[in-house]
Amino acid sequence: MTRLADRLGLALPLLQAGMGAVAGPELCAAVSRAGAGGTLALYKEPPARAARLVREVAAATPRPFGVNVVPEVTGPATCLEQLRAVLPELPRGAFVTSFGLPDADVARAVRAAGHPLVIQVGTLAEADAALGLGAAVLVLQGTEAGGHLLGRLPGDRLLAEVRARHPHAVLAVAGGIATGGDLADAVARGADGAMAGTLFVPVAESTAHPTFKRRVVEAMADDTVITSLFRIGWPHRPHRVLHNSLTTTDQRAPATFIATTRVDGREHPIPRYSAAAPGNGTTGRVGEMAMYCGRSCTRVTDRHPAAVTVARMSQEYESAHRPRATSPGPSTNTTARKRLPKPIRIQER
Ligand SMILES: Cc1cc2nc3c(=O)[nH]c(=O)nc-3n(C[C@H](O)[C@H](O)[C@H](O)COP(=O)(O)O)c2cc1C
């Protein structure tokens, strides 16, 4: 259907983003079974637990799936340890996604194990570097995206720049994708597919906290804000979140513990301004936590099983798709797209 789908063995050229506290084995396996690129978030998972989670996914889907690492959070050594634990558990055809550029050692380990390496980048220079590391697929993240932001350009502009420099690279866009029409538009603009995160936060198999799911479904794009507030545990990287009582005040509250998250029977305290998102094992002042969310939330409504969401995306994509060989055709989105790139606004507090 597209080079992305061919390269990763998917029925639909759509990757589900690895998302800490949201994308566990159930979501990953459900998206994979439905024919899209289900992805397990490894985030800060200890290697032994990461390997166990991968085994759970592998037992639950016969189709390709991915694992996601965040080297700038774990550091290169721990990232390599996570991969050494999970690579032997990955079935043939599984892929590895990295948020930002991984170390050369990490890239080599993935390639040596025979798995496609998918690298998410936010600038043209990072795209060049990712291809130099042997990435099979680049994910180009625009500033519409939910979560931590790798660059400062809207997705359209980044895609145009990278496509002009690398006409044969396999490119997916991240940010702004919530319907099959959005996906078809991205393909018409020169992408080979897309990655979506926010779309999958509210679905049944997501492990996001129920309040987080509800807020994503209710939110409009302008309820999201780019901030640097939630920096404990992941500093130096602006992030797009739903506004809350912390983002809407100039007063700084103390970074005391406001919640706990239970993982494998153990309680982990969460300070105010932590980068941790609320999962279904979180209790406390959940409303003050970082609820990562992209501007696509305006069109996100699905609380169904992921299979229903992926089937809807497929049907909409099929009916909206205009082959690139002809003309791109009119936009299938009702939402106006940016014509000129605007610098992003970051709350610096
Ligand atoms: C709740 C949430 C958590 C995220 N966590 C991660 C993560 O752990 N690893 C990662 O590579 N990207 C993460 N991202 C960013 C995604 O990779 C991607 O850039 C983003 O979801 C695309 O924009 P969208 O959310 O509007 O679809 C996260 C995004 C969200 C919304």
The ligand as a Gaussian input file, in Angstrom:
#p B3LYP/6-31G(d) Opt

LIG

0 1
 C        0.764000      10.262000      26.070000
 C        1.968000      10.303000      25.172000
 C        3.141000       9.667000      25.583000
 C        4.250000       9.616000      24.731000
 N        5.344000       8.897000      25.122000
 C        6.297000       8.618000      24.197000
 C        7.316000       7.643000      24.467000
 O        7.379000       7.041000      25.553000
 N        8.191000       7.370000      23.465000
 C        8.122000       7.975000      22.234000
 O        8.899000       7.635000      21.337000
 N        7.214000       8.942000      21.974000
 C        6.278000       9.250000      22.911000
 N        5.297000      10.162000      22.598000
 C        5.374000      10.976000      21.340000
 C        4.988000      10.168000      20.104000
 O        6.076000       9.391000      19.684000
 C        4.561000      11.037000      18.907000
 O        5.535000      11.974000      18.568000
 C        3.243000      11.772000      19.145000
 O        2.339000      10.973000      19.842000
 C        2.626000      12.193000      17.810000
 O        1.626000      13.161000      17.984000
 P        0.094000      12.800000      18.355000
 O        0.128000      12.407000      19.806000
 O       -0.602000      14.085000      18.148000
 O       -0.350000      11.687000      17.492000
 C        4.200000      10.273000      23.466000
 C        3.034000      10.939000      23.077000
 C        1.924000      10.963000      23.902000
 C        0.663000      11.660000      23.434000

